[in-house]
């Protein structure tokens, strides 16, 4: 299984390109972890066509996926995750905006 976690929109051309370059050569199941609102109807129809050919290509909501993972990890693993994220975000090469967005996202979860 291959999972692509992205905030980029998933349109028909992106699905077709991903199919040609990553899915068809390996016959791997492929999951786009995205904001579902960024998946247009043409992308969904294209994924259905590949499904009818025997390929698995699915879309999962990014925010729900992250929340579900954090909920099922347990408190100790959530603490490890949080510590790792703080270390990563504390680096000098991390843009201020990234830190701000992380803090805002964290507030919505809490």
N, C-alpha and C positions, 0 to 999 in steps of 0.2 A: 504494500500500500504506500502511496505517495500522498503527502499532505502539503498543500501550499497555503501558508498563512499570509494573507495580504490585505491591504486596505485599498488596493487598486480595483477599479470597477471590472466586473466580469461581463464582457459583451461577447457577441457571437464570434467575432474575429479572434479574440483572445482564447476562447474555448477551442476553436478550430486549430489555432496555432499550437496550443498546449497538447491537443490530441496528436497532431502530426509529429511534434518533437519529443514528447515525453510518454504518452500513453500507448500509442500504436506500436512503437519499437519494443516496448517491454511488456505490454499487455497487463500493466499494473492497474489496480484500482486507484482512482485519483479523487482526492477530496479538495475542493476549494474551500478554505475557511475564510469567509469574507463577511462584509456587511451585506446581508441578503437584499437590502434595498438597492445595492449596486449591481445586482444580477438582472439583466433585462430579459424580456420574454423570448427574444431570439436566441439568447444563450441557453435558456432552459430547453427550448425546442431542439437546439443542436445537441445538447447533452442527451435528450431522449432518443435522437437518431443513433447516437453511438451506443446507447443502452440496447436498442433493438438489434445492433450488430454484435452484442455480447460483451460490451465494455461497461465498466462501472465508472461513472463520473458523477459526483455528488457535490452539493453545496451545503455548507453548515454555517450558521451565524457565528461570527467571530466573538461577539460579546458573550453570547450564551455559552459557547464552547469554553472560553477562558473561565467564566464563572463556575461552570460545572466541574472543571478540572480542579479549581481552587477549593471548591466545597468538598470534593471527594478525597482530597489529599490528606486532610487531617491537620490539626493545629501545628504540630511540629514541622511538617513539610511546608505548610504555608509560611511559617516563620523563616525557614531556610530560603524559600522563594523570595520573600520580602527582603531578606538580608542580601541576597545575590543581586536583586534589582537595584537596591540602594547603592551597592558597590559599583555596578555597571553605570548607573546614572551619575555617580560622583566623579566619573572620569573627566579630565579637562577638555576632551574633544567632543563631549556631548553638548549639543546646542541647548541653550536656555529654554527654548520653546519645547523641546522634547521633555525636559524636566517638568515644565508647567503642565503639559498635556498629561503626563503620567500622574501627577498629583491630582489633577481634576478627575481623571478616570478612577483613581483610587477612592476619591470621595464619593463617587456614585455607587461604588461597590459597598462601601462601609455604610 
